[in-house]
Amino acid sequence: MNTVLCVGELLIDFFCTEADVSLTEGRHFAKQAGGAPANVSAAIARLGGHSAFLGKVGADPFGLFLKQTLEEQSVDTSMLLLDPAAPTTLAFVSRSASGERDFVFHRGADQLLRLEELDRAAVQDASMLHFGSATALLAEPFREVYITLMDDAKANGQFISFDPNYRGDLWAGRQEEFITLSRDGISKADLVKVSDEELQLITSQADCNAALDLLHEWGARAVAVTLGKDGTLISSPDSRLLVPSITIESIDSTGAGDAFIGALLCRISQLAHPAEFTRSAELQRDFVTFANRVGAIVCTKIGAIAALPTLDEVQEYAG
């Protein structure tokens, strides 16, 4: 089985537990491990795959909690660095009754990862790399790490997964920069995961098929477009099909997209040659069906990592 190395942020999410209040009004918060790439690494491991995480947290109680959380999920944390001079990144979130977020982000150690701190040989040992960070491309020095590792993986023939993971809160006023950086990542990727909103934003195409054609022209070998309850559109240069989701009663969709891509990468990692996935419509239908089921199950529970199912749970779930 191939190891999937997930690159990006690991942080503390403080969710306001009071209903329909702003952060100004909120007084009670629940601490949870957060960060999309970390969620993906946990999903892979929970489903029986081999995953590792590369990033940086503070050498503080929050950083130690995050390291312990990943290790409890059997994620390899040997490339997780603890910075004694910077605090762990924190995010505070509350939601209104309409679903709108009140969001405050305190950036810390995750953005300070530098190339010279990495064991580049260890990175090359991973057969597959997943780049799914909402924050890595925001600023240096982490941006250089992110882009360089993607370039290295492309040169080394490693399987590259890329999720642009757009967050409007973080990229306010910088959309064009986000689009440029995302297009560069897409050009190097074997697998791209986007929502339909991200697809339109990045390509400026209202028509989904025209947008997908563009992504393949740029270099993407397979593209998964998540459509929520409508399923997932999986596209390669030679095939395009809509894989339906399963009907569930959603309680909390937090982490569902990360669970989806984690499940998809877990199945791809079981192939002797991961690139086979990008060439086989049959594999794409089978693996995306599995990933849709995992994402749906996560929506029936509270939390991101806490809601991740085991392989047995996925197989037993009646849907």
C-alpha positions in Angstrom: 0.0 0.0 0.0 1.3 3.5 -0.9 1.8 6.1 1.7 -0.1 9.4 1.2 1.7 12.5 2.6 -0.6 15.4 3.4 1.0 18.8 3.4 -0.6 21.9 5.0 -2.0 23.3 8.2 -2.9 21.7 11.5 -4.6 24.1 13.9 -7.1 24.4 16.7 -10.7 25.2 15.8 -12.6 26.8 18.6 -16.3 26.4 17.8 -18.9 28.6 19.6 -21.3 26.1 21.2 -24.1 28.7 21.6 -26.7 28.9 18.8 -27.0 31.9 16.5 -24.5 34.3 18.2 -21.6 36.3 16.9 -18.1 35.9 18.3 -18.6 39.1 20.1 -21.5 37.6 22.0 -20.3 34.0 22.3 -18.9 32.9 25.6 -18.6 29.1 25.3 -16.2 27.4 22.8 -15.3 23.8 22.1 -11.7 22.9 21.1 -11.2 20.6 18.1 -8.4 19.6 15.9 -8.7 21.3 12.5 -7.0 22.0 9.2 -8.1 20.4 6.0 -4.9 18.4 5.1 -4.9 17.0 8.7 -8.5 15.9 8.4 -7.6 14.2 5.1 -4.6 12.4 6.7 -6.9 11.2 9.5 -9.6 10.0 7.1 -7.0 7.9 5.2 -5.6 6.3 8.3 -9.1 5.7 9.8 -10.1 3.8 6.7 -7.1 1.5 6.9 -4.7 3.4 4.6 -1.1 4.7 5.3 -0.9 8.5 5.8 1.7 11.0 7.0 1.4 14.7 7.8 3.8 17.5 7.0 3.4 20.8 8.7 4.2 22.9 11.8 2.5 23.7 15.1 3.7 25.4 18.2 5.5 23.5 21.0 2.7 24.5 23.3 -0.2 22.6 24.8 -2.3 23.1 21.7 0.4 21.8 19.4 0.9 18.7 21.6 -2.9 18.1 21.6 -2.9 18.2 17.8 0.1 15.9 17.5 -1.6 13.5 19.9 -4.9 13.7 18.0 -3.2 12.6 14.7 -1.2 9.9 16.4 -4.4 8.5 17.9 -5.7 8.1 14.4 -2.5 6.3 13.4 -1.2 9.1 11.2 2.6 9.3 10.9 3.7 12.6 12.5 7.5 12.2 12.0 7.3 15.3 9.6 5.2 17.4 12.0 7.5 20.1 13.4 6.9 21.8 16.8 8.2 25.4 16.9 9.3 26.6 20.4 9.2 30.2 19.3 5.7 30.5 17.7 2.2 29.6 19.0 -0.1 27.1 17.3 -2.5 28.6 14.8 -6.0 29.2 16.2 -9.4 29.8 14.5 -12.6 30.9 16.2 -15.9 30.2 14.5 -19.5 30.8 15.3 -22.6 30.4 13.0 -25.8 32.3 12.6 -29.1 30.5 12.2 -28.8 31.1 8.4 -25.4 29.4 8.4 -23.3 32.5 7.9 -19.9 32.3 9.7 -18.4 34.7 12.1 -14.7 33.9 11.7 -11.4 35.1 13.4 -8.1 33.6 12.4 -4.9 33.9 14.6 -2.1 32.7 12.3 0.8 31.1 14.1 3.4 28.4 13.6 1.9 26.8 10.5 2.9 29.7 8.2 6.5 29.5 9.4 7.6 26.2 7.9 10.8 26.6 5.9 12.4 24.4 3.3 15.6 24.0 5.2 13.7 22.4 8.1 12.5 19.5 6.0 13.8 16.1 5.3 13.4 16.3 1.5 14.5 12.6 1.1 11.7 11.5 3.5 9.2 13.5 1.4 10.4 11.7 -1.7 9.7 8.3 0.0 5.9 9.0 -0.2 4.3 7.6 -3.3 1.5 10.1 -3.1 1.3 13.7 -1.9 -1.9 15.6 -1.1 -1.9 19.4 -1.2 -5.2 20.6 0.3 -4.4 23.6 2.5 -6.6 26.7 2.8 -3.7 28.7 4.2 -0.3 27.4 2.7 -0.4 29.7 -0.3 -1.3 32.9 1.7 2.2 33.9 2.6 5.9 33.1 2.7 7.8 31.1 3.8 5.2 28.3 3.8 4.1 29.2 0.2 7.6 28.4 -1.0 7.6 25.1 0.8 4.2 24.2 -0.7 5.1 25.1 -4.3 8.6 23.6 -4.2 7.3 20.3 -2.8 4.7 20.2 -5.6 7.4 20.8 -8.2 9.6 18.1 -6.6 6.8 15.6 -6.6 6.0 16.3 -10.3 9.7 15.9 -11.2 9.9 12.7 -9.2 6.8 11.1 -10.7 4.9 11.0 -7.4 1.1 11.1 -7.5 -0.1 14.6 -6.8 -3.5 15.4 -5.4 -4.5 19.1 -5.2 -7.6 20.7 -3.5 -7.5 24.5 -3.9 -9.7 24.7 -0.8 -10.9 28.3 -1.3 -11.9 30.2 1.9 -13.4 33.6 1.1 -12.6 34.8 4.7 -8.9 34.3 4.1 -8.6 35.5 0.5 -10.8 38.6 0.7 -9.4 41.2 -1.8 -6.9 38.6 -3.2 -9.1 36.4 -5.4 -7.0 36.9 -8.5 -3.9 35.9 -6.6 -5.7 32.8 -5.4 -6.8 31.9 -9.0 -3.3 32.3 -10.4 -1.8 30.1 -7.7 -4.6 27.5 -8.0 -4.1 27.2 -11.8 -0.4 26.5 -11.2 -1.3 23.7 -8.8 -3.9 22.3 -11.1 -1.3 22.1 -14.0 0.8 19.7 -11.9 -1.9 17.5 -10.4 -2.9 14.0 -11.2 -6.1 14.5 -9.2 -7.9 17.8 -8.5 -10.8 18.1 -6.1 -13.0 21.2 -6.4 -16.5 22.3 -5.5 -18.7 23.6 -8.3 -18.3 27.1 -6.9 -14.5 26.8 -6.9 -14.5 25.4 -10.4 -16.4 28.5 -11.7 -14.2 30.9 -9.7 -10.9 29.4 -11.0 -12.0 29.1 -14.6 -14.4 32.0 -15.0 -16.6 29.5 -16.9 -20.3 29.2 -16.0 -20.6 26.0 -18.0 -19.3 23.0 -16.0 -18.1 21.0 -19.1 -16.3 24.0 -20.5 -14.6 24.6 -17.1 -13.5 20.9 -16.9 -12.1 21.1 -20.4 -10.0 24.0 -19.3 -8.6 22.1 -16.2 -7.6 19.2 -18.4 -6.0 21.6 -20.9 -4.0 23.1 -18.0 -2.7 19.6 -17.1 -5.1 18.0 -14.6 -5.4 14.3 -15.3 -8.6 13.6 -13.2 -11.0 16.1 -11.6 -13.6 15.4 -9.0 -16.3 18.1 -8.7 -18.2 17.8 -5.4 -21.9 18.7 -5.8 -23.2 18.0 -2.3 -26.4 16.0 -2.3 -26.3 15.7 -6.1 -23.1 13.6 -5.9 -19.7 14.0 -7.6 -18.8 14.6 -11.2 -15.6 12.8 -12.0 -13.8 13.8 -15.2 -10.7 12.7 -17.1 -9.7 13.6 -20.7 -11.5 10.4 -22.0 -14.5 10.1 -19.7 -16.9 12.2 -17.6 -19.6 10.8 -15.3 -21.8 11.8 -12.4 -21.6 9.5 -9.4 -24.7 9.9 -7.2 -24.5 10.4 -3.5 -26.5 8.6 -0.9 -29.6 10.0 0.9 -28.9 11.0 4.5 -30.2 13.4 7.1 -27.4 15.9 7.5 -26.5 17.1 11.0 -23.1 18.8 10.4 -21.3 18.9 7.0 -18.0 20.0 8.7 -15.2 18.0 7.2 -17.3 16.1 4.7 -15.2 17.4 1.7 -12.0 16.4 3.5 -13.4 12.9 4.3 -14.4 12.5 0.7 -10.9 13.2 -0.7 -9.3 11.2 2.1 -11.5 8.2 1.2 -10.7 8.6 -2.5 -7.0 8.9 -1.9 -7.2 5.8 0.5 -8.6 3.7 -2.3 -6.2 5.1 -4.9 -3.3 4.3 -2.6 -4.2 0.6 -2.7 -3.4 0.5 -6.4 0.1 -0.8 -7.3 0.3 2.2 -9.7 -1.9 5.1 -8.4 -1.9 6.8 -11.9 -4.1 3.9 -13.1 -7.0 5.8 -11.5 -6.7 8.7 -13.9 -7.1 6.3 -16.9 -9.9 4.0 -15.8 -13.6 5.1 -15.8 -14.4 1.9 -13.9 -12.0 2.7 -11.1 -13.2 6.3 -11.0 -16.9 5.2 -10.6 -16.0 2.6 -7.9 -13.7 4.8 -5.8 -15.9 7.9 -6.0 -19.0 5.9 -5.0 -17.0 4.8 -1.9 -15.8 8.3 -1.2 -19.3 9.8 -1.6 -20.5 7.3 1.0 -17.8 8.3 3.5 -18.5 12.0 3.0 -22.2 11.4 3.6 -21.6 9.4 6.8 -19.5 12.3 8.2 -22.5 14.6 7.7 -24.6 12.4 10.1 -22.2 13.2 13.0 -20.8 16.2 14.8 -17.2 17.3 14.1 -14.5 16.6 11.5 -12.0 14.0 12.7 -14.4 12.8 15.4 -17.0 12.0 12.7 -14.7 10.0 10.5 -15.9 6.4 10.0 -13.9 3.2 10.0 -13.9 0.9 7.0 -16.2 -1.5 8.8 -18.6 1.3 9.5 -18.7 2.3 5.9 -19.3 -1.3 4.8 -22.1 -1.7 7.4 -23.8 1.6 6.7 -27.1 1.0 5.1 -27.5 4.5 3.6 
